[in-house]
Each structure stands twice: as C-alpha cells, then as structure tokens.
Amino acid sequence: MTDDTEIQRKKLRIRAWRRGFKEADLILGRFADARLDGLSPAEVDDFERLLDENDADIYAWIIGKEPTPDQFDGPVMDALKGFRVDADAAFGDGPKE
C-alpha cells in the first residue's frame, strides 16, 4: 500500500465517523473501521465519492428506503448494505426502518 493510499484511508475513516447524522456515523464509521483496508483502490475511490453525498440519502440507500442511484449501485454499496445487516445482528440495535 502506498503512503497516498494510507493517507486517503485515514481521511476517509475520519469523514465516515463525522457525518453529523448519528445513524450514518454508526454505519459508515463502523464500515470504514472494519472494511476500508480490504477495499481495492478503485473501491476506496468509490467510497470517497459516496461520502460526498447527503447523509440522509446515503442512509436511505443503505436501508433500502430509496433506490440506490446507478453511479453508487455497485460493490461498495453492496458491502455497506451487507455490513449493515451483519451489524444489526451483532449489535441487536441497528437502524430502524
């Protein structure tokens, strides 16, 4: 891993935890902590683009309240949706739809 990639991942972890929307913080922050190092460079870039979007929109896409736009409907969103389900099961107190 290059230094630039490591710096990018550190910045994304901070951004994922400081969304300003508690439910988004919990899903995105936990996801970043658990899975960011396993993402390919292209997937890290996709995650970064996703974090540029509105928290309420991201949350609605993850929980399935709204359809995911085509530009975000891919491996990273699939991983986030799966992570959310896994986290709900593990913590027993996941986001309510």
C-alpha positions as CSV (number, residue, x, y, z in Angstrom):
1,M,0.0,0.0,0.0
2,T,1.3,3.4,-0.9
3,D,1.6,6.3,1.5
4,D,-1.0,8.2,-0.5
5,T,-3.5,5.3,-0.2
6,E,-2.9,5.1,3.5
7,I,-3.4,8.8,3.9
8,Q,-6.6,8.6,1.9
9,R,-8.0,5.8,4.0
10,K,-7.2,7.7,7.2
11,K,-9.0,10.7,6.0
12,L,-12.0,8.6,4.9
13,R,-12.2,7.0,8.4
14,I,-12.5,10.4,9.9
15,R,-15.1,11.5,7.4
16,A,-17.1,8.3,7.8
17,W,-17.3,8.9,11.6
18,R,-18.1,12.6,11.5
19,R,-21.1,12.8,9.3
20,G,-23.4,14.8,11.6
21,F,-26.2,12.2,11.3
22,K,-25.9,9.6,14.0
23,E,-27.3,6.6,12.0
24,A,-24.9,7.4,9.1
25,D,-22.0,7.8,11.5
26,L,-22.6,4.4,13.0
27,I,-23.0,2.6,9.7
28,L,-20.3,4.4,7.7
29,G,-17.8,4.7,10.6
30,R,-18.1,1.1,11.6
31,F,-17.8,0.0,8.0
32,A,-14.7,2.1,7.5
33,D,-13.1,0.7,10.6
34,A,-13.9,-2.9,9.7
35,R,-13.6,-3.0,5.9
36,L,-11.8,0.0,4.4
37,D,-8.3,-1.7,4.5
38,G,-9.8,-4.6,2.5
39,L,-11.2,-2.4,-0.3
40,S,-9.3,-2.1,-3.6
41,P,-8.0,1.3,-4.6
42,A,-11.0,1.7,-7.0
43,E,-13.4,0.8,-4.2
44,V,-11.8,3.3,-1.9
45,D,-12.3,5.9,-4.5
46,D,-16.0,4.8,-4.8
47,F,-16.4,5.1,-1.0
48,E,-14.9,8.5,-1.1
49,R,-17.4,9.6,-3.8
50,L,-20.2,8.2,-1.8
51,L,-19.1,10.2,1.3
52,D,-19.6,13.4,-0.8
53,E,-23.3,12.7,-0.9
54,N,-26.0,13.8,1.6
55,D,-26.2,11.7,4.8
56,A,-29.9,11.2,4.6
57,D,-29.7,10.0,1.0
58,I,-26.8,7.6,1.8
59,Y,-28.8,6.2,4.8
60,A,-31.9,5.8,2.7
61,W,-30.0,3.8,0.1
62,I,-28.3,1.6,2.6
63,I,-31.5,0.7,4.4
64,G,-33.4,0.3,1.2
65,K,-35.9,3.1,1.8
66,E,-34.8,4.7,-1.6
67,P,-33.3,3.0,-4.6
68,T,-29.6,3.4,-4.9
69,P,-28.6,5.7,-7.9
70,D,-26.8,3.8,-10.6
71,Q,-23.5,5.6,-10.0
72,F,-23.4,4.2,-6.4
73,D,-25.0,0.8,-7.0
74,G,-22.0,-1.5,-7.0
75,P,-19.7,-3.5,-4.8
76,V,-19.2,-0.8,-2.2
77,M,-22.9,-0.2,-1.7
78,D,-23.5,-3.9,-1.6
79,A,-20.8,-4.3,1.0
80,L,-22.4,-1.4,3.1
81,K,-25.8,-3.0,2.9
82,G,-24.4,-6.4,3.9
83,F,-22.4,-4.8,6.7
84,R,-25.5,-3.0,8.0
85,V,-27.4,-6.3,8.2
86,D,-24.4,-8.0,9.9
87,A,-24.1,-5.1,12.3
88,D,-27.8,-5.2,13.1
89,A,-27.5,-8.9,14.0
90,A,-24.3,-8.4,16.0
91,F,-25.4,-5.3,18.0
92,G,-29.1,-6.1,18.1
93,D,-30.0,-2.4,17.8
94,G,-29.5,-1.5,14.3
95,P,-31.2,1.3,12.4
96,K,-35.0,1.1,12.4
97,E,-36.7,1.4,9.0
